[in-house]
Amino acid sequence: MMPRQPKQQITRSRYQPLWVVLIFLAACSQPVIPPPTVPATTRPEEAPTSARPVAATPTFAIARPTATIASTPKPQAGRYTNPELGILLSYPKDWSTEKPDRESQLAWFFPADDDVFALLYSDPFPAGRTLRMAGEQQRTSVATGLTTIQIVSEGEQQLADGRAAWVSEFTAERENGEAITVIVTSAARNKRLVSILSFGPIKRLEAYRDRLTLLAKSLELSAPLRYGILEDQALLSSGGESDNPHVYDPAHAGGDYLVYSGLTAFTPDMQLEGDLAEGWDVSPDGTIYTFHLRQNARFHNGRPFTANDVIYSWNRAAAPETDSNSVLTYLGDIVGVAERKRGEATSISGLRALDEHTLEVHLDAPKPYFPMKLCYVTAFIVDQANIESGPEWYRTPNGTGPFRLIRWEPGKVRIYQANPDFYLGKPKLPFIIDQIYAGNALRLYETGDLDTAAIGGLDLERARDPNGPFVGQLRAAISMCTSYIGIDSTRPPFDDPYVRQAFALAVDRQRLADLGRDGDLPALGLYPPALPGYTTNLHGQHFDPAEAKRALAESRYGDASQLPPIIFTSSGFGSNISGFQAALAEMWQRHLGVTIQFENLEPNRWDEVMHSGKHGNLYSYGWCADYPDPENFADALFHSGAQQNMGGYHDATLDTLLEQARIEPDVAKRITMYQQAEQRIIDQAAAIFLVHSSYYQLVQPRLQGWVLTPVRVPIERYLVLSNE
């Protein structure tokens, strides 16, 4: 286990049974150094290790991190330091120290000429345990395999730095009858338990007791370092990355809510407020918005933000060469956006900079929900020099948002630093460490390597246990989301409304809800709960196998044997299908006699392929509110001209109703019109609605201000870390 001189190797072998116990103890432990983490909305690259200039203009350069970043101390005789775990202790200068070969074991300390040893090791703090319970568990584990165990003393003691420790001392006999003394000292910080195991023959240990006691008492625990950043200063998150640049581009509904910002935003309590715009005026006819931009807003490289940056960003998003799949959904109300998208204009005619900090926006009709659309990332502001700096501009983004991306190691970590010049005030979180593909979220949460974790299934049962370790840490909400099966109504057999209705009637939504997370609701229609316009007085899609067969019989096909092949497209790899898909296939087979063929599209390219029309006649889809208005569902998804209407659904009556609802000034009438639109979508089986999902999040006690919001809100700038 540790290479030493011949005499000491022989000595060590006398304690082999205890080494076996220690190996077992280590094998039962979680890894000590956690894998990396970072926000899900970021990008792959060649690993910048520090922030680099983003803009081409040399006048402005991104500053290097200014918050406290610790340096690794130089080794000193008699002083053990482990900054990555925040551990420091002193040992006799004439003793030797060696690194064990197991991850949870940190260091051995021993006099050169004797059989007395001290082992420093670290484990995740046992969930739901007190320090006493954890210390007693360590003592029990160490004693495994020993006999004639006699507890000498056990209780709480204070370390030199004032931290409480649980100290257990006992005597025992080995298999050969030799009597030994064992002392286990355990202290905790956050979610980590650090222990010192001292042991040796009774008389020999007694001779070294004072030095072993001083060694154990000298233990100091502080904030660990993660990537050179004190853990107390960093929100720990996890995410993924992609090789598709569109994932990181606001124009493609990608980008990063930490790095970029827009003219408006929602607060955590879902109030619309000015962001880059401190306010706006609306003309009497509701078609001209005049935005007053913040004069203190700057890009991360220090360049002032102006109205021309908005015009550039939106013109770029609408440019035909950008080929955005979301610009018409979120900016299409602006005069000239559609023409710019079609390549009929070189700029958006409805935008005008009155001066550096005043922007005039002309809409094609009065649409009171328009400012809410600007909360979405497609409308966020980018820096032209950054965009034009090269094809991998997104790896060193120059935004106006509350955080700056200062480090990105592909496959490992992204690190964000609070923007000290953020126009709404510097965020209270100094850093965010986003670990890429870090592993199982619940396991990382339990070990303190994540500050939040989305959970479901069996993990949810554990989280709800009133006697479990997560009491008071679980947050729950019904999302403003609806999952559904999209239907290509332009191709057989789903150009026949009776076939669409048959497939919808054959779906048992309650069964699908039961397959999902606890709290999922069967979706009888399009609108999710909590969305304005949602109603329980809906003649929704329901499960009726007999009626499904009758509808198919009334179609021009008569029965399943006459249907063309049914291709179901989803996001995934190879031939894998989800439990939902398997259940749907079984329902359609049992109740209609239809066999479904599945195809998966690579997730990183799914959006582009789907919008190109290269999908089956059924496809897995879902929609979550980007702003709390039914227009964001009915109009965005089912108007014949909608960019997100990938199934090509066309209903002239529905189009007229939706177009009238867009501009209806009376709120009550407008909501009624959207409810009528939803009922028509259901009656025509424009899609097959499945479930409204619930979601659950574990939040560490040290993270203050976290709330679950029904739409995406960049709440990170509101959060505070409260460490011990």
HELIX and SHEET records of a PDB file:
HELIX    1   1 PRO A    6  SER A   13  1                                   8    
HELIX    2   2 GLN A   16  ALA A   27  1                                  12    
HELIX    3   3 LEU A  131  ALA A  143  1                                  13    
HELIX    4   4 ILE A  202  ALA A  207  1                                   6    
HELIX    5   5 ARG A  209  LYS A  217  1                                   9    
HELIX    6   6 GLU A  231  GLN A  233  5                                   3    
HELIX    7   7 PRO A  245  TYR A  248  5                                   4    
HELIX    8   8 PRO A  250  HIS A  252  5                                   3    
HELIX    9   9 ALA A  307  ALA A  318  1                                  12    
HELIX   10  10 VAL A  327  LEU A  331  1                                   5    
HELIX   11  11 VAL A  337  LYS A  341  1                                   5    
HELIX   12  12 PHE A  370  LYS A  373  1                                   4    
HELIX   13  13 VAL A  377  ALA A  379  5                                   3    
HELIX   14  14 GLN A  384  ILE A  387  1                                   4    
HELIX   15  15 TRP A  393  ARG A  395  5                                   3    
HELIX   16  16 ALA A  441  GLU A  446  1                                   6    
HELIX   17  17 LEU A  458  ARG A  464  1                                   7    
HELIX   18  18 PRO A  497  LEU A  505  1                                   9    
HELIX   19  19 ARG A  509  LEU A  515  1                                   7    
HELIX   20  20 PRO A  545  GLU A  554  1                                  10    
HELIX   21  21 ALA A  560  GLN A  562  5                                   3    
HELIX   22  22 GLY A  579  LEU A  592  1                                  14    
HELIX   23  23 PRO A  603  ARG A  605  5                                   3    
HELIX   24  24 TRP A  606  HIS A  611  1                                   6    
HELIX   25  25 GLU A  631  PHE A  638  1                                   8    
HELIX   26  26 ALA A  652  ILE A  663  1                                  12    
HELIX   27  27 VAL A  667  ASP A  683  1                                  17    
HELIX   28  28 ILE A  715  TYR A  718  5                                   4    
SHEET    1   A 3 ARG A  79  ASN A  82  0                                        
SHEET    2   A 3 ILE A  87  SER A  90 -1                                        
SHEET    3   A 3 GLU A 220  LEU A 221 -1                                        
SHEET    1   B 7 TRP A  95  GLU A  98  0                                        
SHEET    2   B 7 GLN A 105  PRO A 111 -1                                        
SHEET    3   B 7 PHE A 117  PRO A 124 -1                                        
SHEET    4   B 7 ARG A 192  PRO A 201 -1                                        
SHEET    5   B 7 ALA A 179  ARG A 189 -1                                        
SHEET    6   B 7 ALA A 164  GLU A 173 -1                                        
SHEET    7   B 7 THR A 147  GLN A 158 -1                                        
SHEET    1   C 2 LEU A 225  ARG A 226  0                                        
SHEET    2   C 2 ILE A 229  LEU A 230 -1                                        
SHEET    1   D 4 ALA A 234  GLY A 239  0                                        
SHEET    2   D 4 PHE A 431  ILE A 436  1                                        
SHEET    3   D 4 VAL A 413  ALA A 418 -1                                        
SHEET    4   D 4 PHE A 403  GLU A 409 -1                                        
SHEET    1   E 2 THR A 264  PHE A 266  0                                        
SHEET    2   E 2 LEU A 272  GLY A 274 -1                                        
SHEET    1   F 4 ALA A 277  VAL A 282  0                                        
SHEET    2   F 4 ILE A 288  LEU A 293 -1                                        
SHEET    3   F 4 THR A 358  HIS A 362 -1                                        
SHEET    4   F 4 LEU A 351  ASP A 355 -1                                        
SHEET    1   G 3 THR A 452  ILE A 455  0                                        
SHEET    2   G 3 SER A 694  VAL A 699 -1                                        
SHEET    3   G 3 LEU A 474  ILE A 478 -1                                        
SHEET    1   H 6 LEU A 521  PRO A 522  0                                        
SHEET    2   H 6 ALA A 687  HIS A 692 -1                                        
SHEET    3   H 6 CYS A 481  ILE A 487 -1                                        
SHEET    4   H 6 LEU A 618  CYS A 624 -1                                        
SHEET    5   H 6 ILE A 566  SER A 571  1                                        
SHEET    6   H 6 ILE A 596  LEU A 601  1                                        
SHEET    1   I 2 LEU A 703  GLN A 704  0                                        
SHEET    2   I 2 VAL A 720  LEU A 721 -1                                        
END                                                                             
